[in-house]
Amino acid sequence: MAKLHRFDHIHIYVEDRAKALTWYQEVMGFEPVAPLSFWAVDNGPLVIAHDDLHLALFESSAAKRTTVAFGVDANNFSLWQQKLSDNEVQFNVSDHQITWSIYFSDPDGNPYEITSFDYDDIAKAN
């Protein structure tokens, strides 16, 4: 059975990422995750953390839904692809250079992501 291990991160859409970062630092105690800072260009996320809680700040003025991202190991990454296929759920797999992600939506259009940092193991399987 495919299992989810934990929440990996939650996408938060903000109009001004720099202003939002200040608020998240001062009010919530979040700090940027330095090894992932290279993603924070163009439309990429600025990943911030408070202990084991991670948020991905995306700059956008468009109305967006929040994406919930679950973290899994390489074995469960494969099992989730099979489970989604078995249930006729359309999904996309993305290579993010240090992680792999599966993107899909529920019947109401709420977006979800299943992500894994077991990059090399997943790359070998693809």
Buried (B, 14 or more C-beta within 10 A) or exposed (E): EBEEEEEBBBBBBBEEBEEBBEEBBEEEEBEBBEEBEEBBEEEBBBBBBEEEEBBBBBBEEEEEEEBBBBBBBBBBBBBBBEBBEEEEBEBEEEEBEEBBBBBBBEEEEEBBBBBBBBBEBBEEEE
